[in-house]
Amino acid sequence: MSRGQLLDALARHGVMLNVHAETLLAHPVFDDTTIERIRLLDRSVDELGLTHGATMPEVLTAAHGQGLGPCPAVTGPYLRLAWLDQRSSTDSVMSAGRSPDGALTVASVALSDDADFPRGFYLRVVEGRPWLRGFRCDDDHVFAPEARFAFRQLDEVARGHLHAARKITTSRASSSPIDRA
């Protein structure tokens, strides 16, 4: 879908955006309308074996060791649309320099080396309203062991199972588009 169609879909579904999400959505990567289907899995930093927390490079390295990789940069908005029934956060604080309660960070490669440019997206629901939020952090920021990330399953690429559709695969066992396997 085009950037305009994506923004319209987010608005139609009541998805709230912060300024960092708006900045990310304005990036040229969202001009590419190539269709791709991926399988997502989520893991906490602790489940990646990083029991004392970890930086983004450490998270991505540990995830790779489990057959997981960064998602395409455009994944966040599509995942938000696919997962509108995410549980509501118990914490309504919007920015505190840490992963908020109930947040799911979409692991992706940074779109810019500029430290002031947002690093990526995370999803959360606050007071019943779905949010797509952009965040900034450098490679020294430590994510807590309980911080959760969505990753792309790498063996999907290796086996050639990417199909035409920029959609997020929805698990049959749950309304969540993230497999918990």
Sequence and secondary structure as in RCSB ss.txt:
>XXXX:A:sequence
MSRGQLLDALARHGVMLNVHAETLLAHPVFDDTTIERIRLLDRSVDELGLTHGATMPEVLTAAHGQGLGPCPAVT
GPYLRLAWLDQRSSTDSVMSAGRSPDGALTVASVALSDDADFPRGFYLRVVEGRPWLRGFRCDDDHVFAPEARFA
FRQLDEVARGHLHAARKITTSRASSSPIDRA
>XXXX:A:secstr
  HHHHHHHHHHTT EE HHHHHHHTSGGGG     EE EEEEETGGGT TT B HHHHHHHHHHTTEE B TTH
HHHHHHH TT  B S     SSS  TT EEE B  S S TTS  EEEEEEETTEEEEEEE   TT  B TT EEE
EEEHHHHHTT   S  EE   TTSSSSSB  
